[in-house]
Amino acid sequence: MTSIEAKINTSETRIFKAIFPNTTNHYNTLFGGTALQLMDEASFICATRFSRKKVVTISSDKVDFEKPIPAGTIVELVARVHKVGNTSCVVKVDIFIERMYKEGREQAITGLFTFVALGDDKKPIPILD
């Protein structure tokens, strides 16, 4: 296994959240903007763990809302480095839904988030040393 593969494996980030009514819309499902915020946070943590550098989100791409996420469920966000460039990396984030009182889970949302590493002068630097 290369060192990049090892970094990708060890930087995978998983976050669990309970979805409460204060985060849902008038359909009693998670606001799309809230889902994007959670995904950006998980992908930021993943990119930081991967590079151990200051990173910022420069784009989100191809976010697919496949299933609504109802209040009263648990979600798991799984963020994993998908592609590595010179000064940037792309992190794929999947959100899975679990019913609180039933077995099983299903994928609800998938998206890609691109981060660039910045030096102290706020200019791009290599994502890896």
N, C-alpha and C positions, 0 to 999 in steps of 0.2 A: 504494500500500500504506500502510495506517495505521501509526502508530508501535506500536500494540498488535500488529498482525500481524507487524511486523518483529521485535518483542521475542519473540514466540512462535517465529518461525523461527530466530532466533539463539540461543534458549535450549534448543532441542531437544538432548537429551543421549543419547549412545550409549556403552554400556559393554559390553565383551566379557569373558567369563570362561570358563575351561576347567573342566569339571565332573569332579572327581576323586572317587575312592571314599570319601574321608573326609567328603564332604558328601552322601552318599547313604544311603538307608534299606535295609532288608532285601530290597527288590525291586531294589536296585542302581539306583534312580532318585533324583533330587534330592528332598530333604526339602521338603515344602510350606512349612514355616516358614522355611527357608533361602531359598527363592524369594521369599517375602514380604519378607524382610529386604533382599534384593538390589533388589527393586522399590521399597521404601521409600527406600533410599539413592539410586537413580537419580532417583526423582521429587523427592526433597529437593534434589538438585543442580540439577535442571531448574527447580524453583520458585524457588530462590535466584538462579539465573542470570537468570530472568525478572524478578524483583522487585528484586534486589540489596538485600533486607532480610532480617532475621532471621525465619525461618518455622519453624513446627512442624506436624507431622502432626496433624490433628484427626479424620480418619477414613479408612478404606479401604472401598471399596464394590465390589460386583459383580466379584469376582475369579474368573475362569473358568479352571480347570485343564483345558485341552482335550486335551493330550497329555503323557504322562510324559517327563521329561528324563533319559535314561540317562547313567551315568558314561561318560567317554570322548568326550563331545561338547563343542562350543563353543556358548555361548549369547551372543546379543546382546540387550541390554535397550535399548529405544528409549522414551524418556520425552519427552512433548510436552504443553504446556499445552493443555487441552481446553476449559476454561471459566474466565472471569474474573469475579469478583464485586467487591464494594467492598473488603473486607478479606481476601478469600481467593481461591484459585484451585484448580482441579481439574486434576490431571495424569493423563493416560492413559499407562500403561506396557504395552508389549507385549514378551514374551520370545519370541525366535526360536531354534530349534535348528538347528545345522549339524553334520553328521557330520564328523569330522576328516579322513577320507580319501575323501570323496565330495562331488560338487558338489551345490548346492542347499541350501535351508533351508525350514523350515516353522514356522508360528506355534504356540506351545505354551500360553502363558498371557497373559491380558489382565486388567488391573485399573485401577481409578480410585482416586486418592489425593487427599484434600483437605488443603490447607495454609492456615493463617492467618498473616498478618504480625503481629509483635509489636513494640511499642516497648520502650524501656528499662525501663518500669514493668510489662512483661509483659502489657499490655493491647492488644487489637487496634488496628491502625492501617491506613490505606489500603494496599492491596497495591501500587499504583502511585502515583507523585507526580502 
